[in-house]
Amino acid sequence: MTSLLHVSGLSISARLTAGHLRLLDGVDLDVGRGQIVGVVGESGSGKTTLARSVVGLLERNVTVEAGTVELAGDVVVAPGVDRTDRIRGTAVGMVFQDASRSLNPLMKVRTHLGEVLRRHVRDIGKADVERRSVEVLEQMRISDPARVLDSYPHQLSGGLRQRVAIGLAVVTRPALVIADECTTALDVTTQTKVVALFRTLVDELGIGLLFVTHDLMLASDLCDRIAVMSRGQVVEQGGVEDVLDRPRQDYTRRLLAAIPSWT
């Protein structure tokens, strides 16, 4: 499969008062079109740093020291190179952990979607903004898009807010979506629905999905491939069954052993 996202030898460090802290160390990762790749690991393993590096959302004291990030064959991140402003919000959409914090409480859903479309889609008219806003909410399996468009975030359930957040990430029809722990704040039933929605979107739209999570069970249900991270490195990766049913690394085995229901 041809890579949509290709991460090669990516090393990233943070500058601290006491010196430098290595956040990523030689990370390799690929995501193809129509493929879901899960990045799993404990807190502090480097998952979110990897996700944010693809869209240029690293802190100011963080530096790319080696390696590259390519999207559809074009280098967008490398030492001294950051072209992520060209792809963020257009070719790549991002879904963050807490929809309540990523949505402005003073703006209706209609305004959120309209701002994203007008910012990233050149010469889009008012009628097309309305049409695309309704269309994307229908893609999110929202049965009453007219009501949701005219709602403020606090008037929606947690599950609906997360669907709106996913809609904001895909409304510009990106090739790649990055979901960073976006089910953590949801109850188990809503998590299941969101995971099913992601699978449907990938199958219907042919996008690539980088799914960052600490939940191995969730990753096993959703993903085609899994990359296990520890201390800034990908210590194991492959197909879901290969990694989770036949793990090669002790770290992966320990993660699995920590799940009481894993068999």
Residue pairs with C-beta under 8 A, 6 or more apart in sequence:
1 32
1 33
1 35
2 32
2 33
3 30
3 31
3 32
3 70
4 31
4 32
4 33
4 35
4 71
4 72
4 175
4 176
4 208
5 29
5 30
5 31
5 54
5 69
5 70
5 71
5 176
5 208
5 210
6 29
6 30
6 68
6 69
6 70
6 71
6 73
7 27
7 28
7 29
7 30
7 50
7 54
7 67
7 68
7 69
7 70
8 28
8 67
8 68
8 70
9 26
9 27
9 28
9 66
9 67
9 68
10 24
10 26
10 27
10 28
10 50
10 53
10 64
10 66
10 67
10 68
10 69
10 77
11 22
11 24
11 25
11 26
11 27
11 64
11 65
11 66
11 67
12 22
12 23
12 24
12 49
12 53
12 58
12 62
12 63
12 64
12 65
12 232
13 20
13 21
13 22
13 23
13 62
13 63
13 65
14 20
14 21
14 23
14 59
14 61
14 62
14 63
15 61
15 62
15 63
16 61
22 232
23 46
23 49
23 62
23 232
24 46
24 49
24 50
24 53
24 232
24 233
25 231
25 232
25 233
26 66
26 67
26 233
27 46
27 50
27 67
27 229
27 232
27 233
27 234
28 234
29 37
29 39
29 50
29 227
29 234
29 237
30 37
31 37
31 176
31 208
31 209
31 210
32 208
33 175
33 206
33 207
33 208
34 202
34 203
34 206
34 207
34 208
35 202
35 208
35 209
35 224
35 225
36 198
36 199
36 202
36 208
36 209
36 211
36 222
36 223
36 224
36 225
37 208
37 209
37 210
37 211
37 223
37 224
37 225
37 226
37 227
38 211
38 212
38 213
38 219
38 222
38 223
38 225
38 226
38 227
38 240
39 47
39 50
39 51
39 210
39 211
39 212
39 213
39 226
39 227
39 229
40 47
40 213
40 214
40 215
40 216
40 219
40 226
40 227
40 228
40 229
40 255
41 47
41 214
41 228
41 229
41 230
41 255
42 214
42 230
42 255
43 214
45 229
45 230
45 231
45 232
46 229
46 231
46 232
46 233
47 180
47 181
47 212
47 213
47 214
47 229
48 180
48 181
48 212
49 58
49 62
49 232
50 212
50 229
51 94
51 178
51 180
51 210
51 212
52 58
52 180
53 64
53 69
53 77
54 69
54 71
54 76
54 77
54 84
54 92
54 176
54 178
54 210
55 84
55 87
55 88
55 92
55 94
55 178
56 76
56 77
56 82
56 84
56 85
56 88
57 88
57 94
58 64
63 79
64 77
64 78
64 79
64 80
64 81
64 82
65 79
66 79
67 78
67 79
68 75
68 77
68 78
69 75
69 76
69 77
69 78
70 76
71 87
71 91
71 92
71 175
71 176
72 91
72 175
74 83
75 81
75 83
76 82
76 83
76 84
76 86
76 87
77 83
77 84
84 92
88 94
89 116
89 119
89 120
89 172
89 174
90 120
90 172
90 174
91 174
91 175
91 176
92 174
92 175
92 176
92 177
92 178
93 168
93 169
93 170
93 171
93 172
93 174
93 176
93 177
93 178
94 169
94 177
94 178
94 179
94 180
95 162
95 165
95 166
95 169
95 177
95 178
95 179
95 180
95 182
96 102
96 165
96 180
96 182
97 180
97 181
97 182
97 184
97 185
98 184
98 185
99 153
99 158
99 161
99 162
99 164
99 165
99 182
99 185
100 153
100 158
100 161
100 185
102 165
102 168
103 112
103 153
103 161
103 164
103 165
104 112
104 153
105 152
105 153
105 154
106 152
107 115
107 152
107 153
108 149
108 150
108 151
108 152
109 137
109 148
109 149
109 150
109 151
109 152
109 153
109 156
109 164
110 133
110 149
110 150
112 164
112 168
113 129
113 132
113 133
113 136
113 149
113 167
113 168
113 171
114 129
114 133
116 168
116 171
116 172
117 124
117 128
117 129
117 132
117 133
117 171
117 172
118 124
118 129
120 172
121 172
124 132
132 171
133 145
133 149
133 171
134 145
134 146
134 149
136 167
136 170
136 171
137 145
137 148
137 149
137 163
137 164
137 167
138 145
139 167
139 170
139 201
139 204
140 163
140 164
140 166
140 167
140 197
141 163
141 197
141 200
142 148
142 160
142 163
148 156
148 160
148 164
153 161
153 164
156 164
158 185
158 186
158 187
158 190
159 186
159 190
159 193
159 194
162 182
162 183
162 186
162 190
162 194
163 194
163 197
165 182
166 177
166 179
166 182
166 194
166 197
166 198
166 201
169 177
169 179
170 177
170 201
170 205
170 207
173 205
174 207
175 207
175 208
176 207
176 208
176 209
176 210
177 201
177 207
177 208
177 209
177 210
178 209
178 210
178 212
179 198
179 209
179 210
179 211
179 212
180 212
181 212
181 213
181 214
182 194
183 190
183 191
183 194
183 195
183 213
183 215
183 218
184 213
184 214
186 194
191 218
195 218
195 221
195 222
198 209
198 211
198 222
199 222
201 207
201 209
202 208
202 209
211 219
211 222
211 223
213 219
216 244
216 255
216 256
216 259
216 262
217 259
217 261
217 262
219 226
219 240
220 226
220 240
220 244
223 240
224 239
224 240
225 237
225 238
225 239
225 240
226 237
226 238
226 239
226 240
226 243
226 244
227 234
227 236
227 237
228 234
228 235
228 236
228 237
228 243
228 249
228 251
228 252
228 255
229 235
230 251
235 249
235 251
235 252
236 243
236 247
236 248
236 249
236 251
236 252
237 243
243 252
244 252
244 256
247 253
247 256
256 262
